[in-house]
Amino acid sequence: MGIPLLAGIIAWRTLGKDLRFFWSIFLLGVIAECIVYYTRSNGIHNVWLFNVFFPVEFCVFMYTLSLWVAESWRKWFRGSILIFLVFYFLLQWWVYDPGQLNTAGKYIQSTLLLVGALGVLVHLLPQFRHPMSVDPRFWVLAGMLIYFGGTAFVFLAGQLYIDGKLPGVWIIHSVCNISANLMFGAGFIYARVTP
């Protein structure tokens, strides 16, 4: 979270409203990580924080995606936010204990954002300048595809990990997370150099 946060600060004056809004999740993420560190060091149970952060993360990512599609598709992207929130909190209320990680909700979140990012990428392909790597949206979408693709795999394989059959699954998650954060940071930096 620190790399995109810093890259966004460096490029702040050149960011459009879409990327400034997207940057907010990294600020919230760093705040959440500080709270997690504090609670963990003081022996305070902190899983609830993840169960709050996941839906906030979904809202920011999906709303950002909605800004990059045609007007006719925006209502679907924005409507998915409300539908996801209802399902997520119903899962948390009826399936999971308050102190238990909502893994099904995270899997649903990852799948929806993976499909959304892929759809936006396909929608934007004809609009990208050549090379498309200079467009900040390309880097954000690539980061989303890597992160949420890896996260969907991790949470799908989570049961195998709990049983000890797939011990390297969290390494995959960490590699995807670092790669995605580098791409998100690149997106913010390319906003500085893109005319």
Number of C-alpha atoms within 10 A of each C-alpha: 21 14 16 23 21 17 21 28 15 14 18 17 11 18 21 11 11 15 20 18 15 22 27 14 21 21 17 16 18 14 13 16 15 12 14 19 14 13 15 13 9 9 9 11 11 17 16 15 16 18 21 13 15 17 19 16 18 21 21 17 21 22 20 22 24 22 17 16 16 12 10 8 14 17 12 11 21 17 14 18 21 12 10 18 18 12 13 21 17 13 16 20 12 9 12 15 12 13 14 14 17 24 20 18 22 23 20 17 24 24 18 20 24 22 14 21 24 16 14 21 22 11 14 17 11 10 11 16 11 9 7 15 14 19 21 25 25 22 24 26 24 19 25 26 23 21 26 25 19 23 26 24 17 23 22 16 15 21 13 14 16 10 9 10 12 14 12 11 18 17 11 14 21 14 14 21 20 16 17 25 24 19 24 30 26 25 28 30 24 22 23 18 12 10 8
